[in-house]
Amino acid sequence: MDDRATRESEGALEADFASRLDAGKSIEPRDWMPERYRKQLVRMISQHAHSEVVGMLPEGNWITRAPSLKRKIGLLSKVEDEAGHGLYLYAAAETLGVSRDQMFEQLLAGAAKYSSIFNYATLTWADVGAIGWLVDGAAIINQTTLAKTSYGPYARAMRRICTEENAHKRQGFEMLATLAAGTPGQRAMAQDAVDRWWWPTLMMFGPPDTDSPNSGELMRWKVKPKSNDELRQRFVDLAVPQARAMELTLPDPDLRWDEENGHWSFGAIDWDEFWRVVKGGGPMNRDRLRDRRRAHEEGRWVREAAEAYEAKRRARAETSAPS
Ligand code: FAQ
């Protein structure tokens, strides 16, 4: 094919891609897509997968210290769900031509991003409740919109994940509400956890729209249905009445109901802190990577055993296949 014919056929493919998006149809792995669309999805889905897997660490720390059997079972199952979410998301990213090994390599080398929120320490049991209520609550707001994202495998993974995250959020709220209604010491512990997790949770939604280099492209391609600031505002609007229901305060003296626009207006976010954490300078960045590397090493025998089992199964299937 000469250059002109190639350009014309690429133009037709691009037009077809654009019309699929305009018609609200999903893009599937075998469909043609612009290289940049593929790259943006790999970036976003792999970061999301890493967030789920690194996100197991702060709460995982509390499994052996849960205050009762009931709480231990609830937490254990939440952390297991997060491993499953990582799995769905790595599988969705693999449909775009990147291997799971490549993604793990980038994470373990410290070259991949994951959510800033998981670089904060879980100091008390109440932090487990605050993560469920605030962090899972924020993740659901973001992920419910991503369930309508234009890339089919990502959208389907999101629908499944959102169902489970909803249960996590409710579990976290119930834990925190129980502490808030408990002894003065328990109540203080719940309030302290909310004071420490509130601002980092608002940062989870990413930089303000005016400083978000990827949003324009992602929204044009219907990968990201809503902007960072829109989702952050929606989260605040839902969280304020929930905090009030538990009689806990949110650590923002500027939080006010705005009659004019019908939203809660909130104070300035410390974006210097956000970028410090994203660039590796948060309180727990080094610990998280160290623990993730160790977990990967300790799981090596499981991966090797699974591969050996699969090789044996294939060899057996080949020898028993009719010739
Ligand atoms: N942390 O241009 P934008 C969970 C980076 S899942 C670190 O606005 P974009 C479940 C961003 O990557 C939580 N980095 O980027 C759970 C970009 O850098 P790059 C994870 C961040 O993609 C709960 C740069 O800043 N959820 O919590 C963050 O348009 C409890 C410029 O930003 C997802 O990943 C951040 N917070 O919007 C697990 C959802 N924010 O790559 C365990 C899917 C931004 O150009 C326990 N992702 N950056 O070098 C998204 O919706 C989007 O990617 C955003 C960022 C909203 C995160």
Boltz pocket constraint, residues with backbone or C-beta under 6 A from the ligand:
constraints:
  - pocket:
      binder: B
      contacts: [[A, 43], [A, 44], [A, 47], [A, 48], [A, 49], [A, 51], [A, 52], [A, 55], [A, 56], [A, 82], [A, 113], [A, 114], [A, 115], [A, 116], [A, 117], [A, 131], [A, 135], [A, 136], [A, 139], [A, 142], [A, 203], [A, 204], [A, 205], [A, 206], [A, 207], [A, 208], [A, 211], [A, 212], [A, 213], [A, 214], [A, 215], [A, 218], [A, 224], [A, 228], [A, 278]]
      max_distance: 6.0
